[in-house]
Amino acid sequence: MPSPLIVTLDGPAGVGKSSLARRLAAALGIGYLDTGAMFRAVAWRLGPGSWDWGPQRLENGLKDLRFELRDLDGEQVLFLDSEPLDPDIRTEEVGMWASNLAAIPAVREFLKQAQRDIGQSASLVAEGRDMGSVVFPRARCKFFLEAEAMERARRRWLQLKAMGRDADLEEIADQTRRRDRQDRERAVAPLAPAPDAALIDTTRLSEDQVFERLLGLVRAARP
């Protein structure tokens, strides 16, 4: 049996990884793994301040969590403990909780193993912060997406406005820069491209342009 095809998309918050990874997975006919949602789901389940828990309490909070990809109405959906992920994990506040927890080695190790378990039996497009550099270092295709912080904040602001939510562009820009610093400067698995990842700056590219570039590169590499 051929080994699963693993495609990794890494990059900072707001660069468009989720929508691009979802489109790419659909075009290739393989699963989509939103690892950022896994961190957010853990943060949501454990709650605010969980990053300050002692090692034993944190271990107890993590040990019974179970992630899996399931087919739901023809789409691969991420489940936590037999339930689809709560939409409230997508708030900016939970994003900061997730970033705080992501600095803790035990949390990263727990989720790294959960992600690898999913990738052992299914071809995937996996998006996150360290998919190509840490979680799937032998992935066939690796990409690192980047964009200027203000442009990423503007995209997020437009997304929130389209959802009918009140949003302040400057506040989102400040949160984006703080999240970047936290992700890039953490001691464990800091945000950085894998040495063999293809770098793509999306600042002045449309989503369709980035998608076509990604799809072309994967198809060229796929046997």
N, C-alpha and C positions, 0 to 999 in steps of 0.2 A: 504494500500500500504506500502511495506517495505521502510524504510528510505534509502536514497542514501548511498552507500559505499564510504567513504572518506579515502584515504590512503595518508599520508603525508611523504615527503622526504625533510628533512632540512639538511643544512650543508654549509660550506664555498665555496667560488668561486673555480671552477676548480676541484671539487671532483667527478664529473661525474653524478650529479643529473639529468641533462636534458636527457641524453641518456638512463639512467636507468629508469627514470620515464616514458619515451616514450615507452620503451620496456615493462615495467610492465603493463602500461595501455592497450597496444595492447594484451598482453597475457590474461588479465582479461576481455577484451572486454568492457572497460569503457573509459571515457574521460581523456585527459591529460591537465593539467593546468600549464603552465610555468609562474609562478608569477614573476620570475626574468625578463622575457621578458616584463611583464606589467610595471615594474619600468623603464626598459630601454626605452620602447615605450613612456612613459610619459616624460622622460628626453629628448628623441629625439624630441618630439613634442614641448616641452617648450623651449628647447635650452640651450646653455651654459650660466651660471650665473643665471639661474632661481632659484637656491637654495638661492640666496641673495635677491630675490624679497620680497617686503612687503607682509603682510598677505592678503590684499585685492586683489592685482594683482595676487597672487598665487591662491587664491580662484577662481577668474575669469578664470584663465587658466585651472583649473581642472574641473569646473562645467559642461562643455559641452562635456567632453570626455566620450565615451561609449564603454565598452568592451563586447564582447560576443564570445562564442564558436559556430562555424558553421561547418557543414559538407561540406567538399570540396573534391570532387573526392574520397569519401569514408573515408576520414580522418577528425578528429576533429581539426579545425584550429582556432587560436585566431585572432579575428578581432578587430580593433580600428576604430570607426566611419565608419563602413561598408567596411573597407579596410583591407586586410591581413597586418600583421606587416612588416615594411620595413626591409630588410636584414641588412641594415647599423646599426641597433641597436646593432649588435653583436660585434662592435669594442671595443677595450680596452678603448678608450677614452670615449665612451658613457657609458661603465660600471662604470667608475669613476664618471661621471655625475649622474648616477642612485644611486650610493652609497651616494653621497652628498645629493640628494633629499630624500633618505630613512631615513635620520636623522631628517627630519622635520615631526612633528606629524600630520599636516594636510594632507600631502601626504600619509602617512601610513594609516590614517583613511579612506581616500578616496578609496585607493586600497583595504584595508581590506573589506570594504563594497562591492566593486565590485566583489571581490573573493567569498565572502559569497553568494552573489546573484547568481553567477554561480553555486555554490555548493548546493544550496537549491533544485534544480530540476534535478541534474544529478550526477551520481556516477563518482568519479574523483580520479586520482592520482595527487596530488598537490605538486609541488616542489618549494622550496624557502629558506628563512632564518628563518621564524617564523610561518610556517604553522601549526605545531603541538602545539606550545606553545601559540600562540595568535589567529590566524585566525580560525583554526578548532580544538579547544581544546577538543572536544568530538569525534574526529576522531577515527574510530575503530582500525586502524593500524598506528603507528607512528614510523618513523625511522630517525636517525641522522647519516649522513655519514661524516667521517673525513678522512684526509690523510695529510701526512707531506707537508709543504708548497712547498718545492723544487720539490717533486714528482708531485704536482698539476701544478706547473709551467712547468715542463717537458711535461706533457700531453697536456697542452695548446699550448706549442711550437710545438709539433708534429702535433697537429690539424691545426695550422696555416700553417705550412710547407706543409701539405697535400692539403691545399686549395690554394697553390701557393703564399702565402704571405710571405714577408720578416719579420723575427722575431728574436729578440735577447733574448736568454734564461735568461741572468742575468737581463735584463730590465723587463721581464715578472715576474721573481721571486721577484724583488723589488716591482712591482705593486701588486703582490699577497699578500705580507706581509703587505703593506700599506692598502690594501683593508680589510685584516683580522682585523687589528687594528681598522680601522674605523667602521667595522661592529660589532666587539665585544665590543667596548668601547662607542658606542653611548648611549645616555640617554634613548631613546625610543626603546623598543623591541630589545635589543641587541641580537646578534647571540648567542644562547645557546640552548641546547637540552631541550625538554619538559621533565618533571620529569618521565613520563611513556614511553618515547621513547626508542626503541632498538638502541643501539650504535654499529656502524659497522665501523671499521678502514679498509679502502680500499687500504692503501699504498702498501701492498704486495699481493693484490688480483687482479685477472683479472676481467674485466667487467662481463664476463660470470659467474664467481664464485660469485660475489656480486649479480647479477641478480637472480641466482638460490636460493640463501639464502633468498632474499627478497620475491620471488614468493612463496617459501615454507612456510614462516611465514604468508603471507597474506592468502594463501589457508587454513592453519591450523586455522586461526582466523575467516574465513568467514563462516557464517552459511549455 
